[in-house]
């Protein structure tokens, strides 16, 4: 199989090219000052009771799984996760490959403002430019995703600086040991180990077990992908995860409340 991540990133760069313009940090800081403060993503991942935090993902489809829930309402799914007491949400905003939109994120955060408690939302997309960070802050996100292997050091630095200026957390996603060093060099405070190789979409929970011990002790460790059962969650928790990001299993679950409870109690 061809490198799917490269295909997706190439598409994303073409997709946003007509929108690009300089986005100064001062503009992002002004936007942050003008808008309501979103709940902290980082704080939600360090539960005071020491239990595993769960980031519940809204995902209609994926290149690896195909259609999951293609017609689901993002707001309705967010309400289910809210009722299940998820710690945070991940909202897919890529349309071409995952069936999401920025409007999904806007709708979810508007729902939380109207019907508290608000859950912090990660804008899950293939970020390449500070303009996408501005969009995320305007849509009510609490955090953005930075996929280390897909970006140059200059791009990572630009996204990290833009997120800080906009008052957003950043989840640095890594898949190899050298990527840990790159993420830390750019000030990562939240690092997610993606157990799925985005080049070929193979999944291995052993990756979290191998890489978590190499993270700095003050970093929030997130295990992403391939977590479907309490046993999966317990496995990565034992390896050092503070949180898990779960999409497909929760989207398919007939009882997401029960599954989320099982994952958290791992």
N, C-alpha and C positions, 0 to 999 in steps of 0.2 A: 504494500500500500504506500502511496506517495505520502510525503510529510503533510499531514492534514493541518497542523498548526500553521505551517508556512502558507498554505492555501488560504486559511482563514485570515491571517494577518495581511496578506496581500490584498484580499478583498476589502478588509476594513480600511486600509489606507486609501484605496480607490473610492470607497463609499463616502468617507468624510472629506476627501480632498476639496470638493466644491465649497465646503463650509469653512475651511481653515482661514484663520486670521490670527495676528498676534494677540495673546491674552496675558497682559502684564499681571504680575503678582499683586500690584496695588488694586487692580480691578477685582481680583478674586477676594482680596481682603475687604473691599467695600461691599461686595455682594454678601460676604459672610456677616458683616455688621448689620446689614439691612434685613436679612432673612431670619426667621425663627431658628433658634439653635436646635439642631437635631440631637437625639439621644446619642450617647457615646457608644460606638461600636466596640472599642477596646475594653471599656469597663464591663460591657455585657458578657465578654468572653472570660472574664476572671470572676466566676461566681463566688460569693462570700461563703457559701456553704461547702465549697471545695468540690462540688459535683461537676461532672462534665457538662459544658455548655453545648447547646445545639443551635447551629445556624441552619435554618430550614429554607430550602431553595424553591423558588417558583420557576419551573422549567417545563415548557410545553413539548419540546423535542430536543434531540441532540444528534450529532453525527454518528455516535456510537450506538445509541438506543433507538433511533428513529422516533416516530411519534410516541409520546408518553401520555399527555392529555392535551391534544392540539387545540381544543376549543375552550379550555378552562379560563374562567375570569381570574385575572391576577388579584383583584380586590377580594373576590370570594375566597380564593386560596389563602390570601393573607389573613383573612378573618378566621379561617380554620386553624392556621398556625398560631394566631393570637389566642384563640380559645384553648389551644394545647399548651400555652405558656412557653412557646419557643423563646430562646434568648435573643435571637437576632434573625434577620431574613437576608437572603441573597436573591436579588431580582435580576433575572436575565433580561438584558435590553438589546441583545443582538437579534435581529429579525431573520437574516439570511440563513443562518445555521441553527438557531435555537428557538425561533418563533416568538421572540420577545420584542418589546418596544420601549422607548423612553417613556411613553405614555403609561405603560404598566407601572413603572416606578412612581411617576407623578400621582397616579390613581391610588396606589398603596399608601404613600405617605400622606395624601389628603385624607384617606380613610382613617388613618391613625390619629390625625389631628382632630377629626370629628368624633372619633370613638376611641378614647384612650383605653388602656395604656399604649403608648407608641413604642414600637420595636425598632431598634436601629437597623437600617437597610444598607446593604452593600450593593453598589452598582456593579453587577457582574457583566463585564463586557471586555472587549479587546482594546485596551486603552493605549493610544499612541501619541496623544497631543493634549496640551492643557485645555483646549476647548472642550474636550469631553469631561474634564474635571469640572469646568464651569457648568456644563449641562447637568452633571450629577448633583452639584450643590443646589442649583436652581430647582431641581426636581425633588429635593428633600432628602437626598442620600446622607448617610453618616460616614460612608467609606467608599473607596474605589479599589479596584483590583489592579495590581501591577504584575504581569507575567514576565519574570526575569529573563527566561530563555528566549523570549520573543522580541526583546528590545535591546538597543544599544545602551551603553552607560550614559550617554548624553540624554537619551530619551527617558531612562529611568530617573535621572536627576531632575529633569524637567517636570515629570509627573509628580515626583515626591515633593518637590518645592511647591508646585501648584496645589497639591492636596493640603499641605501645611498652611499655605496662605488662605485657602478656602475654609479652613477649620475642619477638614476631613481626615479621618484615619486612612491608612493604606494597608491593605493585605498584600504582602509580597509573596507571590506564588513561586515555589521552586520545585525542582525535580531531581537535582543532582547536588553532590557535595560542593563543586565549584560555584554553583549558583547561591549557596548559603553565604559564601564569602562576598559575593557581589551584592547581595541584599543587605548584609550587615554594613558593608562599606557605604551604602546609601542611606543608612540610618533606620533600617527596618526595625519596628517594634512588634509587628505581628507577622509571622511567617507561616504560610500554609504549605505543607507538603502535599502535592497532588499525586496521589497513588496511581493515577491514570496517566500514562505516557501520551501526551497530546499529539505526538507525531504519528503514532500508530494505534492509539486508543486501547492499549493493553493495560490492565489494572493489577496492582500487586500491593497489598497492605503491608508487606514486608518493607516497603520503601520507607514508610513512617517509622518503623522500628529501627531501621538503619540510620536514618537521618536525624531524628529527634535528639539523640544524645549529643549530636554535634552542634546544636543550636546554643547560643548564649543563654545563660540561666534566666536573664531578665526578659527574654523574648516570649511573647504569647505564641504557643504552638498550636496550629490547627491542622487536623488531618482531613483531607478532601478526597472524595470519590471512592466508590467501592464499599461504602459502609451501609449495610442493609439490615443488620441484626444487632441484638444486644451483644452477642459474642464478638462481632466486628468492632463495636464501640469499645468493649472491654479490652480488646487486644491493643488498640491504639492508645487507649487511656493508660494502660500499663507501660506503654512505651514513652509516655510523657505528654500526651495531648491534653491541652486545656479545653479544647473545643473540637467538634467535628462539623463539617459541612455536608449536609445530606440533601440530595435532590430527588433522584429517580425513585428511591425506596419510599419516601414520604409522599411523592406525587401519586404513586400507584397504590399506596396503602388504603384499604377499606376503612381503617381506623387510625388516622394519623395521630390522634391524641394518645392512643395506647402505645403506638410505636415510638413516639417522641419520649414518652415516659420511660419506656424500656431503654432507649439509647442514653437518656440522661442518668439513669440509675446504674449504668455500667460501672 
